[in-house]
Amino acid sequence: MARDQTTPMTDEDIETLREGIEEIRQEVREDLAADFGGDPEDYRADKPIPDGGE
């Protein structure tokens, strides 16, 4: 997809991009869990980080 795209994106284009982004997010969460421990869901950007009692 070019930056200088002259036609608007369709709803289908947007949904395809969203699905691709979600796949990448899942892979990143899995990689973080493998590198630093924990569950992949612990690394969700929309989930608050526990303060550890601080």
C-alpha positions as CSV (number, residue, x, y, z in Angstrom):
1,M,0.0,0.0,0.0
2,A,1.6,3.2,-1.1
3,R,1.8,6.3,1.0
4,D,0.5,8.4,-1.9
5,Q,-2.6,6.3,-2.5
6,T,-5.2,8.2,-4.5
7,T,-8.2,6.0,-3.8
8,P,-9.7,5.6,-0.3
9,M,-9.2,2.3,1.5
10,T,-12.2,0.0,1.5
11,D,-13.7,-1.5,4.7
12,E,-12.2,-4.8,3.5
13,D,-8.7,-3.2,3.2
14,I,-9.0,-1.8,6.7
15,E,-10.2,-5.1,8.2
16,T,-7.3,-6.9,6.4
17,L,-4.8,-4.5,8.0
18,R,-6.4,-4.9,11.4
19,E,-6.1,-8.6,11.2
20,G,-2.5,-8.4,10.2
21,I,-1.7,-6.0,13.0
22,E,-3.4,-8.3,15.6
23,E,-1.3,-11.2,14.3
24,I,1.9,-9.2,14.8
25,R,0.8,-8.1,18.2
26,Q,0.2,-11.7,19.3
27,E,3.6,-12.7,18.0
28,V,5.3,-9.9,19.9
29,R,3.5,-10.8,23.1
30,E,4.6,-14.4,22.7
31,D,8.2,-13.3,22.1
32,L,8.2,-11.1,25.1
33,A,6.8,-13.9,27.3
34,A,9.5,-16.2,25.9
35,D,12.3,-13.7,26.6
36,F,11.1,-12.3,30.0
37,G,8.7,-15.0,31.3
38,G,5.1,-14.8,32.1
39,D,2.1,-15.3,29.9
40,P,1.7,-13.6,26.5
41,E,-1.4,-11.9,27.8
42,D,0.7,-10.2,30.5
43,Y,2.2,-8.1,27.7
44,R,-1.0,-6.6,26.3
45,A,-0.7,-2.8,25.7
46,D,-4.3,-2.3,26.9
47,K,-3.8,-4.1,30.2
48,P,-2.6,-2.1,33.2
49,I,0.8,-3.1,34.6
50,P,0.7,-4.2,38.2
51,D,2.7,-1.8,40.4
52,G,4.2,-4.6,42.5
53,G,3.1,-2.9,45.7
54,E,5.0,0.3,45.2
